[in-house]
């Protein structure tokens, strides 16, 4: 039995199967995504979802779905499934599913009487094209297959409804057609590997409903345009391939292309390979630059997420070239920001005050995985320029005070990773001396001093170490309280005593202002009040305002986002701290923690880790279906664990 496989019992259970999503993407940011039943439950779902830069910076759903109908002896058996208003499902083709396997590529096995039909779906690596191969494994009489495309041609953030502006025009191409519903959109080419009859029968299917949008308090229904259908005979043992893309393809090339795409996939046959496969999905190539997308389906490249994710997504799998390509793009953005120029790269939120500190941490990881000498040769000057910029108060919202700590104003705008807002104001207004900013700052000072020593540049190392010593003393006197944990932020007389996970970084970084006893105290508090099987809670249940359930309309979810929900990426730093503080004695504990994340590969979006979890049992996965920082940190912990086991 394959690692990611689901049988008939689950596939015919709508309540359970519709919770499970599957995602395939390529390097352009385009993707194909739906549930394992091929029933779309989000407005972000679609067989072919692509960026259309001529229109905006969003992805657009071109081909929403493709219904297959088996025809035998004049009887039609539609294998599709769509949800309509009033909890109505039609045509309920899921009842024919016998097996679903996602180890190599998403593969569905249908049985209709004596017919057994296999459906394999592939998303092309370097071109915006979805490929579906139908293979007739068993049939006792003449069999016809009908393929009916459902079109949307809309942004992932909008809906489409029946209208007179939609073009019904199409032009024949080799073994198929091309069509475009609205001006400004690319033409959609739909072709088959064999000749088929195209039956033009335009119609709108009205009231298609997306329950995930209902759950999130949004509008949830739309109309989809069906221009007609392809129909062809298929023989036992025969495979017919359907292609939908932005360019025409020779039908004779489809078999070789499909075989190639299937064979180069990383098999999702165990926990780690699933993470590797997921990690590759975040890589994004645009206009000659390389980015890390923060998550699917709605996130773009965010600076903080990129620097936190990059080591885990690339270096842990020995993909140093991917790291260097992303950092080359990131360095452009960093230098343009430092020089006060508009960014020419598509990196968002570069202005947040901790971003450059995370960039230093990211460079530090490169030095650990590759070599410090190689790190200095490649990023030494960038590191020096970042530190000089920060030390000399070049940043518009990060200031080095006389006590050695860094100060940032977050009262009016959210400036940390806890960035939820309501009415334009941060829900958690973290401001002043922020604990993880200063843990990052101390680590950056000491790492920079280490680099200077390696280069025999003692003149530059000395002032860095002097400033770090001042920072260390002030860090302890400012953040460490009599209960043994760290205050979350301090701003004048305002001290936030909430027990939050941001203090864990002071235990996990290579250079910490805390001594061993102090780190154990902080780690123990995180264990007692924040640790869950799915990550660290963003707030202790004992703290005021605890709100662990990320459900309901947007405002309700905003108030829960960082008030008790659990985040796997934070647990990555927590497990790193466990291993650093307690060594091999915590290997078994960390292995047990990882089990909670392996279980998640079979729920939500299969084979990957969602954005966050409820902070209370049963710890349901919520938010974005696949989140880069979570995948990255779990991969980094697996890598760290291997080193402790081998030592």
WOCORDA-V610056 format. One record per residue. PSI is psi in whole degrees, -180 to 180 (* if undefined). Layout:
# WOCORDA-V610056
psi=PSI
psi=PSI
This chain:
# WOCORDA-V610056
psi=137
psi=162
psi=-49
psi=82
psi=141
psi=135
psi=-178
psi=-40
psi=-44
psi=-42
psi=-26
psi=1
psi=97
psi=-41
psi=-39
psi=-45
psi=-34
psi=-12
psi=-19
psi=123
psi=161
psi=137
psi=133
psi=140
psi=171
psi=-176
psi=-10
psi=-8
psi=-7
psi=157
psi=168
psi=127
psi=138
psi=-166
psi=170
psi=-12
psi=1
psi=31
psi=113
psi=131
psi=-1
psi=156
psi=-15
psi=-11
psi=152
psi=154
psi=-35
psi=104
psi=120
psi=153
psi=142
psi=82
psi=-22
psi=-21
psi=-49
psi=-167
psi=22
psi=166
psi=158
psi=135
psi=113
psi=-63
psi=111
psi=-47
psi=172
psi=110
psi=132
psi=136
psi=127
psi=129
psi=124
psi=131
psi=35
psi=-6
psi=137
psi=134
psi=101
psi=125
psi=1
psi=171
psi=125
psi=145
psi=136
psi=173
psi=151
psi=23
psi=35
psi=135
psi=138
psi=140
psi=14
psi=42
psi=-10
psi=-21
psi=-15
psi=-6
psi=132
psi=-23
psi=146
psi=130
psi=131
psi=26
psi=-48
psi=-63
psi=156
psi=119
psi=124
psi=135
psi=122
psi=147
psi=120
psi=99
psi=-121
psi=4
psi=130
psi=118
psi=130
psi=134
psi=120
psi=133
psi=132
psi=139
psi=122
psi=140
psi=-52
psi=21
psi=148
psi=87
psi=131
psi=138
psi=130
psi=124
psi=124
psi=127
psi=124
psi=104
psi=-31
psi=137
psi=140
psi=-3
psi=175
psi=132
psi=134
psi=142
psi=134
psi=130
psi=123
psi=109
psi=137
psi=119
psi=148
psi=-52
psi=64
psi=163
psi=151
psi=-16
psi=4
psi=180
psi=159
psi=148
psi=158
psi=131
psi=163
psi=-8
psi=-23
psi=126
psi=135
psi=1
psi=148
psi=158
psi=140
psi=142
psi=177
psi=117
psi=33
psi=-157
psi=165
psi=146
psi=160
psi=124
psi=-32
psi=150
psi=145
psi=-19
psi=153
psi=159
psi=143
psi=121
psi=121
psi=117
psi=162
psi=159
psi=-11
psi=163
psi=140
psi=157
psi=130
psi=120
psi=111
psi=109
psi=74
psi=139
psi=159
psi=134
psi=116
psi=146
psi=27
psi=133
psi=145
psi=101
psi=-29
psi=-34
psi=-36
psi=-45
psi=-34
psi=5
psi=22
psi=168
psi=150
psi=9
psi=156
psi=173
psi=143
psi=144
psi=127
psi=110
psi=-18
psi=-150
psi=156
psi=143
psi=137
psi=155
psi=147
psi=134
psi=158
psi=130
psi=-8
psi=146
psi=134
psi=133
psi=131
psi=136
psi=135
psi=118
psi=-179
psi=1
psi=158
psi=148
psi=150
psi=123
psi=-31
psi=-15
psi=-10
psi=-39
psi=-49
psi=-40
psi=-44
psi=-46
psi=-43
psi=-48
psi=-38
psi=-43
psi=-27
psi=-2
psi=142
psi=116
psi=132
psi=69
psi=1
psi=177
psi=-52
psi=-40
psi=-33
psi=-42
psi=-41
psi=-46
psi=-44
psi=-40
psi=-40
psi=-27
psi=-21
psi=-15
psi=134
psi=122
psi=123
psi=128
psi=40
psi=2
psi=160
psi=131
psi=170
psi=118
psi=139
psi=-25
psi=171
psi=146
psi=-3
psi=-5
psi=151
psi=-164
psi=111
psi=134
psi=-51
psi=-49
psi=-39
psi=-47
psi=-34
psi=-38
psi=-33
psi=-48
psi=-45
psi=-38
psi=-23
psi=-57
psi=-36
psi=-21
psi=18
psi=31
psi=65
psi=-35
psi=-37
psi=-41
psi=-48
psi=-35
psi=-44
psi=-42
psi=-30
psi=-41
psi=-43
psi=-39
psi=-38
psi=-46
psi=-42
psi=-47
psi=-39
psi=-38
psi=-47
psi=-38
psi=1
psi=24
psi=155
psi=142
psi=131
psi=-7
psi=159
psi=60
psi=125
psi=152
psi=30
psi=-22
psi=-12
psi=138
psi=-22
psi=-4
psi=-46
psi=-30
psi=-38
psi=-31
psi=-40
psi=-45
psi=-41
psi=-44
psi=-39
psi=-40
psi=-37
psi=-42
psi=-34
psi=-38
psi=-38
psi=-78
psi=149
psi=-36
psi=-47
psi=-36
psi=-44
psi=-42
psi=-38
psi=-40
psi=9
psi=-46
psi=-39
psi=-44
psi=-46
psi=-42
psi=-39
psi=-47
psi=-41
psi=-40
psi=-43
psi=-44
psi=-36
psi=18
psi=41
psi=-25
psi=137
psi=-15
psi=39
psi=111
psi=134
psi=116
psi=169
psi=-30
psi=1
psi=-10
psi=157
psi=143
psi=139
psi=145
psi=113
psi=21
psi=-37
psi=-27
psi=142
psi=125
psi=-5
psi=-178
psi=-23
psi=81
psi=15
psi=143
psi=159
psi=127
psi=27
psi=2
psi=145
psi=137
psi=-36
psi=92
psi=72
psi=122
psi=159
psi=-132
psi=107
psi=132
psi=-47
psi=-28
psi=-44
psi=-28
psi=-42
psi=-40
psi=-47
psi=-45
psi=-41
psi=-41
psi=-46
psi=-38
psi=-41
psi=-39
psi=-40
psi=-42
psi=-43
psi=-42
psi=-42
psi=-33
psi=6
psi=33
psi=74
psi=-27
psi=-36
psi=-26
psi=-39
psi=-52
psi=-31
psi=-42
psi=-35
psi=-44
psi=-39
psi=-39
psi=-41
psi=-42
psi=-42
psi=-48
psi=-45
psi=-34
psi=-48
psi=-46
psi=-26
psi=-43
psi=-33
psi=121
psi=176
psi=-11
psi=0
psi=4
psi=180
psi=137
psi=149
psi=-41
psi=155
psi=127
psi=96
psi=-124
psi=-7
psi=120
psi=123
psi=110
psi=3
psi=139
psi=106
psi=163
psi=-6
psi=-17
psi=-16
psi=-26
psi=-31
psi=-18
psi=-25
psi=-30
psi=155
psi=-34
psi=119
psi=141
psi=-7
psi=149
psi=177
psi=-43
psi=-43
psi=-40
psi=-40
psi=-39
psi=-43
psi=-45
psi=-41
psi=-40
psi=-41
psi=-39
psi=-45
psi=-38
psi=-16
psi=-24
psi=132
psi=170
psi=-10
psi=12
psi=-176
psi=135
psi=148
psi=-8
psi=142
psi=144
psi=-20
psi=-9
psi=151
psi=142
psi=10
psi=126
psi=86
psi=-9
psi=113
psi=77
psi=169
psi=-169
psi=172
psi=-48
psi=-43
psi=-41
psi=-37
psi=-39
psi=-14
psi=-16
psi=-44
psi=29
psi=33
psi=-11
psi=156
psi=139
psi=118
psi=-35
psi=-33
psi=-36
psi=-26
psi=-47
psi=-34
psi=-47
psi=-35
psi=-43
psi=-41
psi=-47
psi=-38
psi=-39
psi=-42
psi=-9
psi=-144
psi=-21
psi=-17
psi=8
psi=-47
psi=-40
psi=-46
psi=-40
psi=-40
psi=-36
psi=-38
psi=-24
psi=-37
psi=-30
psi=-33
psi=-38
psi=-35
psi=-19
psi=-17
psi=4
psi=173
psi=-116
psi=114
psi=139
psi=3
psi=-176
psi=130
psi=179
psi=-46
psi=174
psi=155
psi=146
psi=-10
psi=156
psi=146
psi=22
psi=58
psi=141
psi=140
psi=174
psi=-149
psi=144
psi=-23
psi=126
psi=124
psi=-47
psi=-36
psi=-49
psi=-43
psi=-47
psi=-34
psi=-41
psi=-39
psi=-38
psi=-42
psi=-42
psi=-44
psi=-41
psi=-41
psi=-39
psi=-40
psi=-36
psi=-38
psi=-26
psi=*
